[in-house]
Amino acid sequence: MRLESTRSSNSVETIAFLNTGFTSDTLDIHIPLDIAEKLKLWPPPSNAVLESLDTSGGEVLSYFIPDAVKLTVLEDDRCSKTITCNAIITTYEREVLLSDAVIEELEIEILSPKTGLWRFKGEEKVRRGLTSED
């Protein structure tokens, strides 16, 4: 997928994990510190809000940056629509995580979470997700 900063012209292509346990009412993604730096979102901009978030590992201090990135899923034969997301940056996260709201907005259907099979809504083609080792 491609992440493009709304604060600069910087963008990165990376993989992301679909995390249905990351529930949100808004379009939120977790971004690791190294990618936040590349997107000029670290150090946190003036509109960032320091929040305490409840996670499976307990409460974690995170920076919430509204409307910080444009996100597009890139596949060899097609791309998703581009959506604008809020960025959540923590110093502990190592991967990009997509919330349930983002997954749904991108019209991604998870078919087999363990093996990484998925498709875009309404299509027959089954796709295989990448891993951080790919």
CYANA upper distance limits for C-alpha pairs under 8 A (distance plus 0.5 A):
  1 MET  CA     13 GLU  CA      5.99
  1 MET  CA     14 THR  CA      6.05
  1 MET  CA     15 ILE  CA      6.40
  1 MET  CA     16 ALA  CA      7.73
  1 MET  CA     71 LEU  CA      7.55
  1 MET  CA     72 THR  CA      6.10
  1 MET  CA     73 VAL  CA      4.74
  1 MET  CA     74 LEU  CA      5.46
  2 ARG  CA     11 SER  CA      7.34
  2 ARG  CA     12 VAL  CA      6.19
  2 ARG  CA     13 GLU  CA      4.89
  2 ARG  CA     14 THR  CA      6.94
  2 ARG  CA     70 LYS  CA      8.45
  2 ARG  CA     71 LEU  CA      6.25
  2 ARG  CA     72 THR  CA      5.76
  2 ARG  CA     73 VAL  CA      6.89
  2 ARG  CA     74 LEU  CA      7.31
  3 LEU  CA     11 SER  CA      5.94
  3 LEU  CA     12 VAL  CA      5.88
  3 LEU  CA     13 GLU  CA      6.83
  3 LEU  CA     14 THR  CA      8.25
  3 LEU  CA     69 VAL  CA      6.64
  3 LEU  CA     70 LYS  CA      6.19
  3 LEU  CA     71 LEU  CA      5.32
  3 LEU  CA     72 THR  CA      7.30
  4 GLU  CA      9 SER  CA      7.57
  4 GLU  CA     10 ASN  CA      6.47
  4 GLU  CA     11 SER  CA      4.60
  4 GLU  CA     12 VAL  CA      7.08
  4 GLU  CA     39 LEU  CA      7.54
  4 GLU  CA     69 VAL  CA      5.83
  4 GLU  CA     70 LYS  CA      5.53
  4 GLU  CA     71 LEU  CA      7.06
  5 SER  CA      9 SER  CA      6.86
  5 SER  CA     10 ASN  CA      6.26
  5 SER  CA     11 SER  CA      6.61
  5 SER  CA     39 LEU  CA      5.92
  5 SER  CA     40 LYS  CA      7.86
  5 SER  CA     41 LEU  CA      8.22
  5 SER  CA     68 ALA  CA      6.49
  5 SER  CA     69 VAL  CA      5.05
  5 SER  CA     70 LYS  CA      6.91
  6 THR  CA     67 ASP  CA      7.79
  6 THR  CA     68 ALA  CA      5.88
  6 THR  CA     69 VAL  CA      5.82
  6 THR  CA     70 LYS  CA      7.23
  7 ARG  CA     40 LYS  CA      7.83
  7 ARG  CA     41 LEU  CA      8.29
  7 ARG  CA     68 ALA  CA      7.44
  8 SER  CA     39 LEU  CA      7.68
  8 SER  CA     40 LYS  CA      7.37
 10 ASN  CA     38 LYS  CA      7.49
 10 ASN  CA     39 LEU  CA      5.79
 10 ASN  CA     40 LYS  CA      7.85
 11 SER  CA     38 LYS  CA      8.02
 11 SER  CA     39 LEU  CA      6.60
 12 VAL  CA     35 ILE  CA      8.04
 12 VAL  CA     38 LYS  CA      7.96
 12 VAL  CA     39 LEU  CA      7.93
 15 ILE  CA     95 GLU  CA      8.49
 15 ILE  CA     96 VAL  CA      7.53
 15 ILE  CA    130 LEU  CA      7.42
 15 ILE  CA    131 THR  CA      7.93
 15 ILE  CA    132 SER  CA      7.55
 16 ALA  CA     95 GLU  CA      7.14
 16 ALA  CA     96 VAL  CA      5.21
 16 ALA  CA     97 LEU  CA      6.07
 16 ALA  CA     98 LEU  CA      7.20
 17 PHE  CA     95 GLU  CA      7.74
 17 PHE  CA     96 VAL  CA      6.71
 17 PHE  CA     97 LEU  CA      5.38
 17 PHE  CA     98 LEU  CA      6.62
 18 LEU  CA     97 LEU  CA      6.70
 18 LEU  CA     98 LEU  CA      5.70
 18 LEU  CA     99 SER  CA      7.47
 18 LEU  CA    100 ASP  CA      8.15
 18 LEU  CA    103 ILE  CA      7.32
 19 ASN  CA     97 LEU  CA      6.75
 19 ASN  CA     98 LEU  CA      6.32
 19 ASN  CA     99 SER  CA      6.29
 19 ASN  CA    100 ASP  CA      7.05
 20 THR  CA     99 SER  CA      6.71
 20 THR  CA    100 ASP  CA      5.28
 21 GLY  CA     99 SER  CA      8.08
 21 GLY  CA    100 ASP  CA      7.75
 22 PHE  CA     97 LEU  CA      8.49
 22 PHE  CA     98 LEU  CA      7.87
 22 PHE  CA     99 SER  CA      5.34
 22 PHE  CA    100 ASP  CA      6.63
 23 THR  CA     99 SER  CA      6.18
 23 THR  CA    100 ASP  CA      5.87
 23 THR  CA    101 ALA  CA      7.54
 24 SER  CA     28 ASP  CA      7.29
 24 SER  CA     99 SER  CA      6.77
 24 SER  CA    100 ASP  CA      7.03
 24 SER  CA    101 ALA  CA      6.45
 25 ASP  CA    101 ALA  CA      6.94
 26 THR  CA     86 ASN  CA      8.40
 26 THR  CA    101 ALA  CA      6.74
 26 THR  CA    102 VAL  CA      8.36
 27 LEU  CA     84 THR  CA      8.00
 27 LEU  CA     85 CYS  CA      5.49
 27 LEU  CA     86 ASN  CA      6.55
 27 LEU  CA     99 SER  CA      7.59
 27 LEU  CA    101 ALA  CA      6.06
 27 LEU  CA    102 VAL  CA      5.61
 28 ASP  CA     85 CYS  CA      6.03
 28 ASP  CA     86 ASN  CA      5.26
 28 ASP  CA     87 ALA  CA      6.48
 28 ASP  CA     88 ILE  CA      7.41
 28 ASP  CA     98 LEU  CA      7.43
 28 ASP  CA     99 SER  CA      6.38
 28 ASP  CA    101 ALA  CA      7.88
 28 ASP  CA    102 VAL  CA      7.14
 29 ILE  CA     85 CYS  CA      7.26
 29 ILE  CA     86 ASN  CA      6.86
 29 ILE  CA     87 ALA  CA      5.82
 29 ILE  CA     88 ILE  CA      6.47
 29 ILE  CA     96 VAL  CA      7.45
 29 ILE  CA     97 LEU  CA      6.08
 29 ILE  CA     98 LEU  CA      5.34
 29 ILE  CA     99 SER  CA      6.39
 29 ILE  CA    102 VAL  CA      8.04
 30 HIS  CA     87 ALA  CA      6.49
 30 HIS  CA     88 ILE  CA      5.18
 30 HIS  CA     89 ILE  CA      6.37
 30 HIS  CA     90 THR  CA      8.13
 30 HIS  CA     93 GLU  CA      8.01
 30 HIS  CA     95 GLU  CA      8.21
 30 HIS  CA     96 VAL  CA      5.96
 30 HIS  CA     97 LEU  CA      5.48
 30 HIS  CA     98 LEU  CA      7.25
 31 ILE  CA     35 ILE  CA      7.01
 31 ILE  CA     36 ALA  CA      6.76
 31 ILE  CA     87 ALA  CA      6.92
 31 ILE  CA     88 ILE  CA      6.56
 31 ILE  CA     89 ILE  CA      5.77
 31 ILE  CA     90 THR  CA      7.92
 31 ILE  CA     93 GLU  CA      7.70
 31 ILE  CA     94 ARG  CA      8.34
 31 ILE  CA     95 GLU  CA      7.23
 31 ILE  CA     96 VAL  CA      5.39
 31 ILE  CA     97 LEU  CA      7.42
 32 PRO  CA     36 ALA  CA      6.72
 32 PRO  CA     89 ILE  CA      6.64
 32 PRO  CA     90 THR  CA      7.05
 32 PRO  CA     91 THR  CA      7.34
 32 PRO  CA     92 TYR  CA      8.00
 32 PRO  CA     93 GLU  CA      5.64
 32 PRO  CA     94 ARG  CA      5.59
 32 PRO  CA     95 GLU  CA      6.30
 32 PRO  CA     96 VAL  CA      6.80
 33 LEU  CA     37 GLU  CA      6.67
 33 LEU  CA     42 TRP  CA      7.73
 33 LEU  CA     89 ILE  CA      7.07
 33 LEU  CA     90 THR  CA      7.30
 33 LEU  CA     91 THR  CA      6.41
 33 LEU  CA     93 GLU  CA      8.03
 33 LEU  CA     94 ARG  CA      8.13
 34 ASP  CA     38 LYS  CA      7.02
 35 ILE  CA     39 LEU  CA      6.74
 36 ALA  CA     40 LYS  CA      6.68
 36 ALA  CA     41 LEU  CA      5.38
 36 ALA  CA     42 TRP  CA      5.92
 36 ALA  CA     89 ILE  CA      7.80
 37 GLU  CA     41 LEU  CA      6.23
 37 GLU  CA     42 TRP  CA      5.25
 37 GLU  CA     43 PRO  CA      7.73
 41 LEU  CA     45 PRO  CA      6.83
 41 LEU  CA     68 ALA  CA      8.34
 44 PRO  CA     48 ALA  CA      6.40
 44 PRO  CA     63 TYR  CA      7.71
 44 PRO  CA     65 ILE  CA      8.41
 45 PRO  CA     65 ILE  CA      8.27
 47 ASN  CA     65 ILE  CA      6.98
 47 ASN  CA     66 PRO  CA      8.08
 48 ALA  CA     63 TYR  CA      6.44
 48 ALA  CA     64 PHE  CA      5.93
 48 ALA  CA     65 ILE  CA      5.07
 48 ALA  CA     66 PRO  CA      7.81
 49 VAL  CA     63 TYR  CA      5.98
 49 VAL  CA     64 PHE  CA      5.60
 49 VAL  CA     65 ILE  CA      7.06
 50 LEU  CA     61 LEU  CA      7.25
 50 LEU  CA     62 SER  CA      6.23
 50 LEU  CA     63 TYR  CA      5.09
 50 LEU  CA     64 PHE  CA      6.84
 51 GLU  CA     61 LEU  CA      6.15
 51 GLU  CA     62 SER  CA      5.87
 51 GLU  CA     63 TYR  CA      6.64
 51 GLU  CA     64 PHE  CA      7.38
 52 SER  CA     59 GLU  CA      6.57
 52 SER  CA     60 VAL  CA      5.94
 52 SER  CA     61 LEU  CA      5.02
 52 SER  CA     62 SER  CA      6.68
 53 LEU  CA     59 GLU  CA      5.86
 53 LEU  CA     60 VAL  CA      5.79
 53 LEU  CA     61 LEU  CA      6.82
 53 LEU  CA     62 SER  CA      7.29
 54 ASP  CA     58 GLY  CA      6.23
 54 ASP  CA     59 GLU  CA      5.04
 54 ASP  CA     60 VAL  CA      7.06
 55 THR  CA     59 GLU  CA      6.37
 55 THR  CA     60 VAL  CA      7.49
 60 VAL  CA     90 THR  CA      8.28
 61 LEU  CA     90 THR  CA      7.40
 62 SER  CA     88 ILE  CA      6.84
 62 SER  CA     89 ILE  CA      6.06
 62 SER  CA     90 THR  CA      5.31
 62 SER  CA     91 THR  CA      8.37
 63 TYR  CA     87 ALA  CA      8.42
 63 TYR  CA     88 ILE  CA      6.05
 63 TYR  CA     89 ILE  CA      5.60
 63 TYR  CA     90 THR  CA      7.06
 64 PHE  CA     86 ASN  CA      7.51
 64 PHE  CA     87 ALA  CA      6.36
 64 PHE  CA     88 ILE  CA      5.15
 64 PHE  CA     89 ILE  CA      7.13
 65 ILE  CA     86 ASN  CA      6.16
 65 ILE  CA     87 ALA  CA      5.60
 65 ILE  CA     88 ILE  CA      6.87
 66 PRO  CA     85 CYS  CA      7.75
 66 PRO  CA     86 ASN  CA      4.95
 66 PRO  CA     87 ALA  CA      6.99
 67 ASP  CA     84 THR  CA      6.33
 67 ASP  CA     85 CYS  CA      5.61
 67 ASP  CA     86 ASN  CA      5.06
 67 ASP  CA     87 ALA  CA      7.71
 68 ALA  CA     84 THR  CA      7.74
 68 ALA  CA     85 CYS  CA      6.66
 68 ALA  CA     86 ASN  CA      5.82
 68 ALA  CA     87 ALA  CA      6.19
 69 VAL  CA     84 THR  CA      6.14
 69 VAL  CA     85 CYS  CA      5.91
 69 VAL  CA     86 ASN  CA      7.17
 69 VAL  CA     87 ALA  CA      7.34
 70 LYS  CA     82 THR  CA      6.83
 70 LYS  CA     83 ILE  CA      5.99
 70 LYS  CA     84 THR  CA      4.87
 70 LYS  CA     85 CYS  CA      6.70
 71 LEU  CA     82 THR  CA      5.97
 71 LEU  CA     83 ILE  CA      5.88
 71 LEU  CA     84 THR  CA      6.76
 71 LEU  CA     85 CYS  CA      7.58
 72 THR  CA     79 CYS  CA      7.26
 72 THR  CA     80 SER  CA      6.20
 72 THR  CA     81 LYS  CA      6.71
 72 THR  CA     82 THR  CA      5.20
 72 THR  CA     83 ILE  CA      7.30
 73 VAL  CA     79 CYS  CA      6.01
 73 VAL  CA     80 SER  CA      5.60
 73 VAL  CA     81 LYS  CA      8.16
 73 VAL  CA     82 THR  CA      8.32
 73 VAL  CA    106 LEU  CA      8.48
 74 LEU  CA     78 ARG  CA      7.19
 74 LEU  CA     79 CYS  CA      5.24
 74 LEU  CA     80 SER  CA      7.34
 75 GLU  CA     79 CYS  CA      6.16
 80 SER  CA    106 LEU  CA      6.93
 81 LYS  CA    106 LEU  CA      7.27
 83 ILE  CA    105 GLU  CA      8.45
 83 ILE  CA    106 LEU  CA      8.21
 85 CYS  CA    102 VAL  CA      8.38
 89 ILE  CA     93 GLU  CA      8.33
 98 LEU  CA    102 VAL  CA      6.42
 98 LEU  CA    103 ILE  CA      6.92
 99 SER  CA    103 ILE  CA      6.78
100 ASP  CA    104 GLU  CA      6.68
101 ALA  CA    105 GLU  CA      6.61
102 VAL  CA    106 LEU  CA      6.60
103 ILE  CA    107 GLU  CA      6.88
103 ILE  CA    108 ILE  CA      6.07
103 ILE  CA    109 GLU  CA      8.43
104 GLU  CA    108 ILE  CA      6.55
104 GLU  CA    109 GLU  CA      8.35
106 LEU  CA    120 PHE  CA      8.48
107 GLU  CA    120 PHE  CA      6.17
107 GLU  CA    121 LYS  CA      5.70
108 ILE  CA    118 TRP  CA      7.47
108 ILE  CA    119 ARG  CA      6.43
108 ILE  CA    120 PHE  CA      5.23
108 ILE  CA    121 LYS  CA      6.37
109 GLU  CA    118 TRP  CA      6.07
109 GLU  CA    119 ARG  CA      5.85
109 GLU  CA    120 PHE  CA      6.40
109 GLU  CA    121 LYS  CA      6.45
110 ILE  CA    116 GLY  CA      8.31
110 ILE  CA    117 LEU  CA      6.98
110 ILE  CA    118 TRP  CA      5.01
110 ILE  CA    119 ARG  CA      7.28
111 LEU  CA    116 GLY  CA      8.25
111 LEU  CA    117 LEU  CA      5.84
111 LEU  CA    118 TRP  CA      5.43
111 LEU  CA    119 ARG  CA      7.87
112 SER  CA    116 GLY  CA      6.23
112 SER  CA    117 LEU  CA      5.38
112 SER  CA    118 TRP  CA      7.26
113 PRO  CA    117 LEU  CA      6.94
113 PRO  CA    118 TRP  CA      8.48
115 THR  CA    128 ARG  CA      8.23
116 GLY  CA    128 ARG  CA      6.02
116 GLY  CA    129 GLY  CA      5.39
116 GLY  CA    130 LEU  CA      8.02
117 LEU  CA    126 VAL  CA      6.99
117 LEU  CA    127 ARG  CA      6.06
117 LEU  CA    128 ARG  CA      5.17
117 LEU  CA    129 GLY  CA      6.67
118 TRP  CA    126 VAL  CA      6.28
118 TRP  CA    127 ARG  CA      5.68
118 TRP  CA    128 ARG  CA      6.84
118 TRP  CA    129 GLY  CA      7.65
119 ARG  CA    123 GLU  CA      7.22
119 ARG  CA    124 GLU  CA      7.94
119 ARG  CA    125 LYS  CA      6.86
119 ARG  CA    126 VAL  CA      5.67
119 ARG  CA    127 ARG  CA      6.04
130 LEU  CA    134 ASP  CA      6.50
